[in-house]
Amino acid sequence: MAGCVELWVDAVDAPSLLQQLKDWFWAQDGFADDAFAFAEQYADFFQAAKYYLDNGGEEHPLDWKELHQHFVAQFEGRLEAFLASRGSDLEGLEAALQSTELESDEQAKVMLELMLNISDYQPWLKSMLSLADERNRGETAHEDPEPPDQGIEDRDDLD
């Protein structure tokens, strides 16, 4: 009988939990800041991986997958902490997701797709390599062969 009561309580709270999760997830900008920070922290690693793949490398070494698992663990830890703060867990999240029509809730649908992509190695790696490439292009674009005050020193030489 207690199991029936728990299911009833979970079903009643599921829409509220899902709305709170969506609000939290989008307030985190879909964890974009976390992804950028992670890509920055491991920038050298991702730039080396991109170079390897761009030059014909095909194998994905174990340490690449371990790094992905590290990222996923960070994400899952934050998700589980959020759910615990709401008195729920991953099973409660599953119930909340099952209680909604994802086709009619675009925010929930996109959120779930992003969460699944975070946990899927191939899309995650593609995103991290893209961020590394963007970072590398940004550094190259900002390189200036002459220091900005070089022109001032040259004028002093004219006296």
N, C-alpha and C positions, 0 to 999 in steps of 0.2 A: 504494500500500500504506500509506503514511503516513496518508492520509485515513481509512482503515479503522481504524487504531489510534486516531486522534484521536476518531472517533465512538464507539468502544468505551469510551475513557476518559471522554468526556462522558456517555455513558449510565450508567456506573457511578457517576459523581459527581453526576448530576442529582438523585436523591432527597436527598442530603446538602445540595446547594446550595439546593434548594427549602426544606428544613427550616431551614437557616441564614437564608435570606431571610425566611421567616415569623417566626422568632424575632426577627430584627432589626426587621422592619416593625412587629410588634406591640409591641416594646420602645419604638419611636418613637410608640406610640399611634396607628398608622395615619397618622402625620404631622399629627395634629390640632394639636399645638403649633405646627408650622410654618404651618399654615393660619391659626390664630388670630393668630400674630405678623405674618403677611403682611396679614391683614385690618386689624390694628391699625396697621401701618405706612402703609397706604393708606386709612385710615378715612375721611378727608375725600373722597377720590375715590369710594369705594363709597357713601357717604351721598349724594353728589351724583348718582351714577348711579341710586340707588334713587329719589330724589326725581324725577328725570327720567322714569323708567319709570312711577312711580306717578301721574304727571300726564300720561299719555298718550303719552310718547315711545316710539317704536317702533324707530328706527334704532340700531344699535350702532356707534358710531364706531370707527375703526381703532385709536385708542389703548387702547380697552378690550381689544381682541384682542391688542395688543402687550403689555399688562400680563399677560394670561393666558399668553402665550408666555414672558414673564419668569418667572412662577411655575413653569411646566412645566420650563423650563431649570434652575431651582434644584432641583426635585424629581429630574429626570433626572440631574443632576450628582451628587446624593447617592446615587442608586441605582447609577449607574455606578461611583462611588468604592467603594461597598460590594462590588459584584461584582468589581472589580479587586482589592480586598483579599483576595478569595477565589480569585484566579487565574482569573476568568471575565469575561464581558462580556454584552451583551444577547442575543447568539446563544446563549450558554450558558444564559441564563435562559429563552429560548424553548424550548430542548431540555428543560430541567427541567420547564417547564410542560406540554410535550407528553408527557412521560413519566409523568404522573400523570392519574388520573381525577378531574377537578375536581368531579364530582358526588359523589364519595365523600370528598373532602377539603374540608370546609366552610371551614376557615381559608384555604386556598389560593384557593378560589372567591371568598370575600369580599374577600381581599387584592387579587386581580386586578381585581375590580369597582371597588374603591376607586382603584386605580392608573389604571384606564381613565377613571374619572370625573374624576380630576385632570387628565388630558390632554384631556378633552372640554370645550369652551368653555361650552356651555349649563349643564351641571350645576355646573361650577366657579363660574360667575357667580351662579347661584342660591344656592350655598353662601356666597359672599362677601357677597352682598346680605343674606342672612339674618344673617350675623355682624355686619354693619354695623348692621342694624336692632336686633339684640339689644344691641349696644354702646350705641346711641343710647337705647334704653329704659332701660338700666342707668344711664346718665348722668342722664337725666331723673328717675329714681326716687331718685337720691342727692342731687339738688339740694335745698338747705335754704334757704328765704328768709331766715332769721335765723341769724346765726352762733351756735354753741353757747354762747358766753360772754355773749351778749346779756342773758340773765336775771340774771346776776351784776351787771352794770353797773346794771340797773334797780333792784336792791335797794339799791345805794349811794345812789341818788337819793332814796330814802325817808327817809334820816336827816335 
